[in-house]
Amino acid sequence: MNQLVKNILRFVFLLLVQVLVLNQIEIGFGIQLMIYPLFILLLPVDTSISGLLLLAFLLGISIDAMSNTYGLHASSLLMVAYFRPIIFKLFAPRDGYDPLLETNLITMGYKWFINTFGILLLMHHLWFFMLEMFTLNEFAFILQKTALSVPLSFLLCMLVQYLFMNKSSSK
């Protein structure tokens, strides 16, 4: 499948799942499931920073418009897009990244995925909840929401990759 078509379908799929399903689920303890940061991670390695920021803004503001959250998702996803190249450099393979290879759980392996996406998702959630509360008086609650939401969102992102990514087409 063409890379552009694949990314457009992924954009629409993650947007709809986030808005229509995950934003409607109330687990309790302040847990919010968010899988849309996966879109930024799965973009090709050679995507420019301006392209990353533009796509992050479009996805984030679309979720905000449908969720009535006034820029929380856009701001958090812009931060993920900005720090993605930095985190990718920290955990780059010895031979560097193949620009044609998709950076996902299957092609890059568990260790790389846990390190890179784990850090980016932690940053995303922490920033999101800090903006949502907009006070440091509730910092313990912000940390609780982050600590409970990140592992569940991470596992959900892993599940989505296993369900929708074909191992043979990723290589």
N, C-alpha and C positions, 0 to 999 in steps of 0.2 A: 504494500500500500504506500502511496506517495506520503512523504514525511509531512507535508503541509496539511493534507487531508487528515492524517492521523492526529496531528496536533489540534486541528479544529474540532474534530470529534471528541478528543480528550477534554478540550476546553469546555465544550457544551455538556458533556457527560458529568464532569466534576462540578460544574456550576449547578446543574439541575439536581444532582444527588445532594449537594450541600444545602441548597435552598429548600428543596421539596421534601427531603427525608431527614437529614441530620440536624438541621435547625429546628425541626419539629419534635425531636426526641429530648425528653427531660429525664436524665438518669438520676440526678440529685447530687448533693455535695459540690455543686458548682461545676460539674463536669460538662464540657462541650466537646463534641466530636467534630474535628475539622480535617478533611482530607484534601482540600483544594491546594495546599502548598505543594502537594505531589506534582502538580502541573509544572511548576517552576523547576523542580528537580529533574523531571523527565525531558526537558528541552535539550536539544543537542549541545554538546560542550562548547562548540564554536559560536554559539549565539552571543551576539554583542551585548554589552551591558545596557546600552540604550534599548535594544530589542527586549531584553529581559524586563527592564523597568516598564516599558510600554505594555507588554503582555501582562505583567503583574498588576499594573494599574487597571487595565481593562477587566481582568477577572475579578479583582478586589472590588472595584466600584460597581460591577454588575451584581455581585453578591450583596453589597451594601444597599443597592437600589431595591433589590427584591426582599431584603431582610430588614430594612429600615434601621440600619446601624450607623449611618452618618460617617462613613470613612474608616471605621475600625478595621475592616477586612482589607481595604485598599492600603492603609498605612502599614499593617503587619506584613502583607505580601510584598510590598515595595521593599521593606527591610530585608526580607528573605532573598529577593532578587538581587539586591545590592551586595549582600554578603556571600551569595552563592559562589562567585568566582574565587573569593578569598578562601572559603572553606574547601572548595575543590582543589586549590593549589596545595593546601595543607595535607590533603590525603591523596594526592595524585599518585598513580602507579609509577614505578621506576622508569618505564619507557614513555611515560606521558599518556594522555588520553588519545584514543583513536577518534577523530572528529565524526566518523560515520557511525560509530557504535553508540547505541542509546545507553544512557547512564541510568540503569535501573537495578533492582535487586538481583535479577537473574544474570545479567551480563557482568556486573561489577562485583557480585558476591556479598555475603552477609556482613562481613567486617566493614567494608567500605560503606555499604548502605547504612548500617547502624551508626557509624561515625559521622558521615556527612549529613544524612537526612535527620538523624537524631539531634545533632547540634542545631541545624536550621529549624527544625520543628520546635525545639525548646525555645529558641530565640523568638520564633513567631508567636507561640502561645504566651510567653512571658510578656512580650510587648503588647499583645492583644488585650490581655487581662489588666495590665497596668493602665492602658488607655481607657478600658471599660470602666474601671473603678475610679480612675483619675484622682487618686489620693494615696499617699503613702501611709496613712493611718491604718489602712486595711492590708498592709503588706503581707501579713501572715495568711490572710485569706487568698490573696493573689498567688502566693506560693502554693497553697493547698490546691487551688483550682488548676494551676500549672502542673503540679506534681501528679494530679489525678487524671488530667486530660491528655497529657503528652503520651503516656504509655498506651492508652486506649486508641488514640488517634494514630499512633505509630503502627500498632497491630492492625488496625483497619486499613491503613495504607498498604501494608504488606499483603493483606488478604486481597485487596483490589488488584494488586499487581499479579498475584498468582492466578486470580480468576480471569483476568482480561489480557494477559500478556502471553503470547505464544512463544515457547522456548525456541522453536526452530526459526522463527522470523526475527528473533533478537540477535542472532549470531551472523 
